[in-house]
């Protein structure tokens, strides 16, 4: 499922659409790199569960700025279980909104047991999550305060708001007039 790039096993993988890359992305990558002493590899999937696919043209324009974070990876891995299969033994860098989606039973046929099995399968592949707070619907969600299932919470390292707080997102930037 890896279309481009070479994964360095045991590293930090930063999945995202990076549309556009912004200061929050850069700060998250920098904090994770210094916290774990590992290089960051941004990952972009041309397929997404919640969004349209990415065209070749859009992909090329996003890859250029992504290189400032590290050696980029391009995949067709839309779900985290697919990402974990591509990137065993990694720590995924994610925002609070992504952690909530990962824990949401809507993505596992509304079954908590299936969600927990999926999270355990990710753990069995040696993966963990580095979770950063995020602005969601006008309020900051601190990573450690997220209402996550115990199964997922056990795989998460939470970055405190005192270490990271960026009130920006790609969605906000795209909504601004040019």
C-alpha positions as CSV (number, residue, x, y, z in Angstrom):
1,X,0.0,0.0,0.0
2,X,3.0,2.3,0.2
3,X,3.1,4.1,-3.2
4,X,6.1,6.3,-2.6
5,X,8.8,6.8,0.0
6,X,10.7,4.5,2.2
7,X,9.5,3.8,5.7
8,X,12.1,3.9,8.5
9,X,10.8,1.2,10.9
10,X,10.2,2.3,14.5
11,X,9.9,6.0,13.6
12,X,7.3,8.8,13.9
13,X,4.7,8.7,11.2
14,X,2.6,11.9,10.8
15,X,-0.5,11.1,8.7
16,X,-2.5,14.1,7.3
17,X,-3.9,15.7,4.3
18,X,-1.6,18.8,4.7
19,X,-3.9,21.0,2.8
20,X,-2.2,23.3,3.5
21,X,0.8,22.5,5.7
22,X,0.9,25.1,8.5
23,X,2.6,26.1,11.7
24,X,0.6,23.7,13.8
25,X,1.9,20.8,11.7
26,X,5.5,22.1,12.0
27,X,5.2,22.5,15.7
28,X,3.7,19.0,16.2
29,X,6.5,17.4,14.2
30,X,9.2,19.3,16.1
31,X,7.8,18.5,19.5
32,X,7.4,14.8,18.6
33,X,10.9,14.7,17.1
34,X,12.5,16.2,20.3
35,X,10.3,14.2,22.6
36,X,11.3,10.8,21.2
37,X,14.6,11.5,19.5
38,X,13.3,10.1,16.2
39,X,12.9,11.5,12.7
40,X,9.4,12.4,11.4
41,X,7.9,11.0,8.2
42,X,4.8,12.8,7.0
43,X,2.3,10.4,5.4
44,X,-0.5,11.3,3.0
45,X,-3.0,8.8,1.7
46,X,-4.6,9.3,-1.7
47,X,-7.7,7.6,-0.2
48,X,-9.6,8.9,2.8
49,X,-12.6,7.6,4.7
50,X,-14.2,11.0,5.2
51,X,-12.9,13.0,2.2
52,X,-12.6,12.7,-1.6
53,X,-9.5,11.1,-2.9
54,X,-6.4,13.3,-3.8
55,X,-5.6,13.9,-7.5
56,X,-2.1,13.5,-8.8
57,X,-1.9,17.3,-9.3
58,X,-3.0,18.0,-5.7
59,X,-0.6,15.3,-4.4
60,X,2.4,16.8,-6.1
61,X,1.6,20.3,-4.7
62,X,1.3,19.0,-1.2
63,X,4.4,16.9,-1.3
64,X,6.7,19.9,-1.8
65,X,5.9,21.5,1.6
66,X,5.6,18.1,3.4
67,X,9.3,17.6,2.7
68,X,10.1,20.3,5.3
69,X,8.7,17.8,8.0
70,X,10.8,14.8,6.8
71,X,10.9,12.2,4.1
72,X,7.2,11.9,2.9
73,X,5.3,8.7,2.5
74,X,2.4,8.2,0.0
75,X,-0.1,5.4,0.6
76,X,-3.5,4.1,-0.2
77,X,-4.0,3.5,3.6
78,X,-7.3,5.2,4.5
79,X,-7.7,3.6,7.9
80,X,-5.3,3.4,10.8
81,X,-5.3,-0.4,10.8
82,X,-4.1,-0.2,7.2
83,X,-1.5,2.5,8.2
84,X,-0.3,0.2,11.0
85,X,0.2,-2.6,8.6
86,X,2.3,-0.4,6.4
87,X,4.2,1.2,9.3
88,X,4.7,-1.4,12.1
89,X,6.4,-0.3,15.3
90,X,5.7,3.4,14.7
91,X,4.3,6.2,16.7
92,X,1.6,8.0,14.8
93,X,1.4,11.8,15.4
94,X,-2.3,12.8,15.5
95,X,-4.5,15.6,16.6
96,X,-7.4,15.3,19.1
97,X,-10.0,15.3,16.3
98,X,-8.3,12.3,14.7
99,X,-8.1,10.4,18.0
100,X,-11.9,10.9,18.5
101,X,-12.6,9.6,15.0
102,X,-10.3,6.6,15.6
103,X,-12.4,5.8,18.7
104,X,-15.7,6.5,17.0
105,X,-17.8,3.3,16.5
106,X,-19.3,4.7,13.3
107,X,-16.2,3.5,11.6
108,X,-16.6,-0.1,12.9
109,X,-20.2,-0.8,12.0
110,X,-21.3,0.8,15.3
111,X,-19.7,-2.0,17.3
112,X,-17.5,-1.2,20.3
113,X,-16.1,-4.8,20.3
114,X,-15.0,-4.4,16.7
115,X,-13.4,-1.0,17.4
116,X,-11.5,-2.5,20.4
117,X,-10.4,-5.4,18.3
118,X,-9.1,-3.0,15.6
119,X,-7.2,-0.9,18.2
120,X,-5.7,-4.1,19.7
121,X,-4.6,-5.2,16.2
122,X,-2.9,-1.8,15.8
123,X,-1.2,-2.4,19.2
124,X,-0.2,-5.9,18.1
125,X,1.6,-4.3,15.2
126,X,3.7,-2.3,17.7
127,X,2.0,1.1,17.0
128,X,1.2,3.9,19.4
129,X,-0.3,7.4,19.1
130,X,1.2,10.7,20.1
131,X,-1.9,12.9,20.6
132,X,-1.9,16.7,20.4
133,X,-4.8,19.0,21.5
134,X,-6.7,20.7,18.7
135,X,-9.2,23.4,18.0
136,X,-12.5,21.7,17.2
137,X,-15.7,23.7,16.6
138,X,-14.3,26.8,18.2
139,X,-12.9,25.3,21.4
140,X,-9.6,23.7,22.3
141,X,-9.7,20.0,23.1
142,X,-6.8,19.1,25.4
143,X,-5.4,15.7,24.4
144,X,-5.4,14.2,27.9
145,X,-9.1,15.2,28.4
146,X,-10.5,13.3,25.4
147,X,-13.2,10.8,26.2
148,X,-11.5,7.8,24.7
149,X,-12.1,4.1,25.3
150,X,-9.6,2.5,27.6
151,X,-8.4,0.3,24.8
152,X,-7.3,3.3,22.7
153,X,-6.2,5.4,25.7
154,X,-3.7,2.8,26.6
155,X,-1.9,3.3,23.3
156,X,-1.8,7.1,23.6
157,X,0.9,9.5,24.8
158,X,-0.8,12.8,25.4
159,X,1.1,16.1,24.7
160,X,0.0,18.6,27.3
161,X,-1.5,22.0,26.3
162,X,1.4,23.7,28.1
163,X,3.7,22.1,25.5
164,X,1.5,22.5,22.5
165,X,-1.4,24.8,21.6
166,X,-1.9,26.1,18.1
167,X,-5.4,27.5,17.3
168,X,-5.1,26.9,13.6
169,X,-6.1,24.2,11.2
170,X,-6.0,23.6,7.5
171,X,-9.8,23.9,7.4
172,X,-9.6,27.4,8.9
173,X,-6.8,28.4,6.5
174,X,-8.8,27.2,3.4
175,X,-11.8,29.2,4.6
176,X,-9.9,32.5,4.7
177,X,-10.2,34.7,1.6
178,X,-7.0,34.7,-0.5
